[in-house]
């Protein structure tokens, strides 16, 4: 229920019928896991749900009648919050900020939203506060970002990740931390043939298995991105041509040793290593792509079964 000024008579009746309504309200807040508190016009806690009490590392009634200056474990935070509380009561200003609490060597970050509470005559009678644990939102945001950058079928990075990465590199340029940078392109052989003869389910199996192998060989070196339907690109910072050749050989060998449901796999690979910070990474991807198709043509002339 959203209480308004016109609801005051009802609140008074509620007080008569239920003399312990404060306990009922606290119980409701706790049951709903609402992080809520109320301070009087002296910035003293008068009502608080259990959740923010836990955040503050002080439980239940230990807060009642005390100010933030009294209860905050971090003295600097306490003085700051108390000063702001008094400012809210004096000016009617609202505050929204992130606060960090240090308890027994553990940092807890939470967002605190504080608004003035007015009576029927427009006089400020206290402060209503909401507390939200910041790390929960951070985890949610990170999870959403991870999903937006992940190819759901192969669990590699996707083109969205690559586009963001390329824009960042174009803006800031390659640095000594990433150079030499090697781009490795991989094309899965026989995907179309597999889809035509055995169905797209087995084509998906092929893609997932090959992606798993490529990720394993590139683990700890760089990121693997699904570039297109049957193409993957690996971005490998601090990887020179010699290391790149080793990685390519390992990828092809590991893929050739995989067999799933009678399916045998192979990939064509190509790479481009750049050492010049002014060299376009997009151009390096194109060069690696050309080298990959050259490898595919060589495989065809040697009798290997490629798409």
C-alpha positions in Angstrom: 0.0 0.0 0.0 1.3 3.5 -0.9 0.3 5.8 2.0 -0.6 9.4 1.1 -1.5 12.4 3.2 -5.2 11.5 2.9 -4.5 8.1 4.5 -3.5 9.6 7.9 -7.0 9.0 9.6 -6.6 5.3 8.5 -3.1 5.2 10.0 -4.5 6.6 13.3 -7.2 4.0 13.3 -4.5 1.4 12.6 -2.5 2.6 15.5 -5.6 2.2 17.8 -6.4 -1.3 16.6 -2.8 -2.5 16.6 -0.8 -0.8 19.3 2.3 -2.8 18.3 2.1 -1.8 14.6 5.8 -0.9 14.5 6.7 -4.5 15.2 4.2 -5.5 12.5 5.8 -3.1 10.0 9.3 -4.3 10.8 8.1 -7.9 10.3 6.6 -7.0 7.0 9.8 -5.4 5.8 11.9 -8.4 7.0 9.5 -10.8 5.3 9.7 -8.9 2.0 13.5 -8.4 2.4 13.0 -4.7 2.0 16.1 -2.8 3.0 14.3 0.1 4.7 14.8 2.5 7.7 13.3 5.6 9.2 15.0 8.4 11.2 13.4 11.1 13.2 14.1 14.8 12.9 17.2 14.4 15.0 18.6 11.9 12.5 18.2 9.0 15.0 17.1 5.5 13.8 13.5 4.8 14.9 12.6 2.0 12.5 14.8 -0.4 10.6 14.3 -3.7 8.8 16.8 -6.5 9.5 18.5 -6.3 6.1 20.2 -2.9 6.4 21.0 -3.7 10.1 23.0 -6.7 8.8 24.7 -4.5 6.2 25.7 -2.1 9.0 26.9 -5.1 11.0 24.6 -4.1 13.9 21.4 -6.0 14.7 17.9 -4.9 15.4 17.3 -2.6 18.3 21.0 -1.8 18.8 20.4 0.9 16.2 17.3 2.5 17.6 17.8 6.0 19.0 21.3 6.3 17.6 22.7 8.3 14.7 25.0 7.2 11.9 27.8 8.9 13.8 27.1 6.6 16.7 26.7 3.3 14.8 29.0 3.4 11.7 32.1 1.2 12.2 34.0 3.5 10.0 34.3 6.8 11.9 34.9 8.9 8.7 31.8 7.3 7.1 29.8 7.9 10.2 30.6 11.6 10.4 30.0 12.1 6.7 26.6 10.3 6.8 25.5 12.1 10.0 26.3 15.5 8.4 24.3 14.6 5.3 21.4 13.4 7.5 21.3 16.8 9.2 21.4 18.5 5.8 18.5 16.4 4.6 16.4 17.5 7.6 17.4 21.1 7.2 17.1 21.5 3.4 14.9 18.7 2.2 17.7 17.5 -0.1 17.9 13.8 -1.1 21.1 11.8 -1.2 22.1 8.7 -3.3 25.6 7.3 -2.9 27.7 4.2 -2.5 29.1 3.5 0.9 31.7 1.0 1.9 31.7 -0.7 5.3 34.9 -2.4 6.6 34.1 -5.1 9.2 36.8 -7.6 10.4 38.8 -7.0 7.3 35.9 -7.5 4.9 34.7 -4.7 2.7 30.9 -4.5 1.9 29.8 -1.9 -0.6 26.2 -0.8 -0.6 24.1 1.9 -2.1 22.2 4.2 0.2 19.2 6.3 -0.9 17.9 8.9 1.6 14.9 11.1 1.2 13.1 13.6 3.5 9.8 12.7 5.1 7.1 15.4 5.3 4.0 15.7 7.5 0.6 17.0 6.4 1.9 20.6 6.8 5.0 20.1 4.7 7.3 20.0 7.7 10.2 17.6 7.6 9.8 15.1 10.3 12.5 12.6 9.4 14.4 10.6 6.8 13.3 7.5 4.9 16.3 5.4 3.7 16.7 2.5 1.4 19.8 0.3 1.4 20.9 -1.9 -1.6 23.9 -4.1 -1.6 26.0 -2.9 -4.4 27.8 -6.2 -5.1 24.6 -7.9 -6.0 23.9 -5.4 -8.8 27.6 -5.7 -9.9 27.2 -9.4 -10.2 24.0 -9.0 -12.2 25.6 -6.5 -14.5 28.7 -8.6 -15.0 26.4 -11.6 -15.8 24.5 -9.6 -18.4 27.7 -8.3 -19.9 29.1 -11.8 -20.1 26.0 -13.1 -21.8 26.1 -10.2 -24.3 29.7 -11.2 -25.2 29.2 -15.0 -25.4 28.2 -17.2 -28.3 25.6 -19.5 -26.7 26.2 -22.5 -28.8 30.0 -22.7 -28.5 30.5 -20.7 -25.3 33.3 -18.7 -27.0 33.3 -14.9 -27.3 31.0 -13.5 -30.0 31.3 -10.8 -32.7 29.9 -8.3 -30.2 32.9 -8.8 -28.0 35.2 -8.5 -31.0 33.6 -5.3 -32.2 33.9 -3.7 -28.7 37.5 -4.9 -28.4 38.4 -3.5 -31.9 36.9 -0.1 -31.0 38.9 0.0 -27.8 42.1 -0.9 -29.6 41.4 1.6 -32.4 40.8 4.4 -29.8 43.9 3.7 -27.6 46.1 1.8 -30.1 48.1 -1.4 -29.4 50.5 -1.1 -26.6 53.7 -2.8 -25.4 51.4 -4.9 -23.1 49.8 -6.6 -26.2 52.6 -6.6 -28.8 53.5 -8.8 -30.5 49.9 -9.6 -31.1 48.9 -12.7 -33.2 45.6 -13.2 -34.8 44.8 -16.9 -35.6 41.9 -17.7 -37.9 40.3 -21.3 -37.8 37.8 -22.6 -40.3 36.0 -25.9 -39.5 36.1 -28.3 -42.4 33.1 -30.3 -43.5 30.5 -28.4 -41.6 28.2 -28.0 -44.6 28.7 -31.7 -45.5 27.9 -32.7 -42.0 24.7 -30.5 -41.9 23.6 -32.0 -45.3 24.3 -35.6 -44.6 23.5 -35.9 -40.8 21.5 -32.8 -39.9 22.2 -29.6 -38.1 22.3 -31.3 -34.7 25.5 -33.0 -35.7 26.8 -29.8 -37.2 26.3 -28.1 -33.9 28.1 -31.0 -32.2 31.0 -30.5 -34.6 31.2 -26.7 -33.8 31.0 -27.2 -30.1 33.7 -29.9 -30.0 36.1 -27.8 -32.3 35.5 -24.7 -30.2 36.3 -26.6 -27.0 39.6 -27.8 -28.5 40.6 -24.4 -29.7 39.8 -22.8 -26.4 41.9 -25.4 -24.6 44.9 -24.7 -26.8 44.6 -20.9 -26.5 43.8 -21.0 -22.7 46.0 -18.6 -20.8 47.2 -17.0 -24.1 44.2 -15.2 -25.6 40.5 -15.1 -26.4 38.6 -17.3 -28.8 35.8 -15.7 -30.8 33.2 -17.2 -33.0 33.8 -15.1 -36.1 31.1 -16.6 -38.4 29.2 -19.8 -39.0 32.2 -22.1 -39.0 35.0 -19.6 -38.4 36.8 -18.8 -35.1 39.4 -16.2 -34.4 41.9 -16.2 -31.6 43.4 -13.0 -30.4 46.7 -13.7 -28.7 48.6 -10.8 -27.1 52.3 -11.1 -26.4 52.5 -14.0 -28.9 55.2 -13.9 -31.6 55.3 -15.8 -34.9 57.2 -18.7 -33.4 54.7 -19.2 -30.6 51.8 -18.8 -33.0 53.1 -21.6 -35.2 53.2 -23.9 -32.2 49.7 -23.0 -31.2 48.4 -23.6 -34.7 50.0 -27.0 -34.9 48.5 -27.9 -31.5 45.1 -26.8 -32.6 45.1 -28.9 -35.8 46.6 -31.9 -34.1 44.1 -31.8 -31.2 41.1 -31.3 -33.5 42.2 -34.3 -35.7 42.3 -36.5 -32.6 38.7 -35.8 -31.6 35.9 -38.2 -32.6 32.3 -37.8 -31.5 29.4 -40.0 -32.7 31.6 -41.3 -35.5 32.5 -37.8 -36.6 36.1 -36.9 -37.2 37.1 -33.2 -37.4 39.7 -31.0 -39.0 40.4 -27.3 -39.3 42.2 -25.0 -41.6 44.3 -22.3 -39.9 46.1 -19.1 -40.7 47.7 -16.3 -38.7 49.1 -12.9 -38.8 51.5 -11.4 -36.2 51.8 -7.7 -35.8 54.6 -5.8 -33.9 53.8 -2.3 -35.1 51.4 -0.4 -32.8 50.1 1.5 -35.9 49.2 -1.7 -37.8 45.4 -2.1 -38.0 44.1 -5.2 -36.2 41.2 -5.4 -38.6 43.8 -5.7 -41.4 45.6 -8.4 -39.4 42.3 -10.3 -39.2 41.9 -10.1 -43.0 45.5 -11.3 -43.5 45.0 -14.2 -41.1 41.8 -15.0 -43.0 43.6 -15.1 -46.3 46.3 -17.4 -44.8 43.6 -19.7 -43.5 42.0 -20.1 -46.9 45.5 -20.8 -48.4 45.9 -23.6 -45.8 42.4 -24.9 -46.8 43.5 -25.0 -50.5 46.7 -26.7 -49.7 44.7 -29.4 -47.8 42.5 -29.9 -50.8 45.4 -30.5 -53.2 46.9 -33.0 -50.7 43.7 -35.0 -50.7 42.3 -34.0 -47.4 38.5 -33.8 -47.2 37.6 -30.2 -46.8 34.4 -28.3 -47.3 
